[in-house]
């Protein structure tokens, strides 16, 4: 839904996912639900609430919990937070988030995550 530009539908699904994760209470589900909230809110232009959800992902995240996933939610949250801070006029903070994303992606040894972290860091650098 998000990839098709259906932002309201994506937000509704993210809300359902967060409600289900909160009922379940598991850390892994909460990480993914807050990531869905953060990314959806990023694309909807809700910077403050996006940052709050992305920071929640980062606080709850444990890299061992997500090694099986092809796309790491910790890397994604750090990348989106970096881009978000560029748009909020915080280039130094953005570069710190981007550096953390690259370090994590390299430590995990996941090529897609490493490429995503490099691409978003490059975008943050050029925008800044």
N, C-alpha and C positions, 0 to 999 in steps of 0.2 A: 504494500500500500504506500509506504513512504517513498519507495523508488519510482512510483507512478505519479507522485505529486499529490496524492490524496491525503493531505496533512490532517484534516479533521478525522478521517477514518483511522489514520495511524495513531493519532492522539487517543482516540477511544479504545483502540486495541492496547496501547501502552497503559492506559488506566486500568483496563481489565487485568492485564498481566501483573501490574503492581498490586492490585487488590488480592489476586490469587497468591502471589508471593508473600504478601503480608500475612495472609491466613495460614500459609504453610510454615512460614518463619525460617525456612532454610536460607543460609547465607548465599549459596550459589544462585538460587532463584531470585533473591533480592538484588544481587549484583546485576543479573540480566534485566530485571524489571526496571531498576534505576537507570541502567544504560539506555533502555528503550525510551524512558521518559526524557533523559538528557538529550539524546540525539533528536528525538521528535521535537522537543522544545527548541533546540538549536535551529532546526530548519523552519520552525514557525516564528523565529525571531524573538523568543522569550529568553533573553540572555540570563537574567538573574536566576530564574527557576531552572534553566538548563544547567547552569554552573552548580547549583545546589545538588541536583541529581548526579551530575558527573563526580562531584566531590564525595558523594555518598558511595558511589561505585568504588572510588579509590580507597576510601576508608574501610569498606567491607572486603575488598579484593584480597585473595590469596592465590598466588600463581599456581600452587599445587592443585587447587580445586578446578582449574580450567585447562590443564595441559592437554586434555583430550579434544578440546575444541579447535577447529581450524583457524578461527579468528579469536584472538584473545581479548576479552572485555576490558582488561586493565590497559592494554595498549590503546584500544579504541577510546576509552574514556580520557586518557592522557592526551591523545591526539586532538580529540574534539575540544577539550578544554584549552589547548594551545591555540587552536583556530578561533575559538570564542574570545579569548583574551586579546587576540590581534584586533578583532572587530570592536572590542570594548575599549581599545586605545591603551592596552597594557602590554606593549611589545616585549619588555624584559621578562615579565611573568610568562608570557606566551612561549618564549624561547626556553624557559626552565621546564615548562610542561612538555615541550617538544623533546628536549634533551632526555627527560625521564622516560618518555615513550620510546625513544631510540634505544636507550640503555636496556630497558625491559625487553624489547623485541629481540635485541641481539642476545641477551641472556637466555631467552626462551628458545632461540634457534629456529624460529618459525619464519620462513621466507616471506610469506604474505604480510605478516605483521611488520617485519623489518622494512619492506617496501612501502607499506602504508605510513609507517612512522617517518621514513625519509621523505616521502611525498608531502606529507602535511607539514613537516618541519621546513621544507623548501618553500612551500606556499606561505607559511607564516613569515619566513625570512623576507620573501619578496614583497609581501603585502606591507610588512613593517618597514 
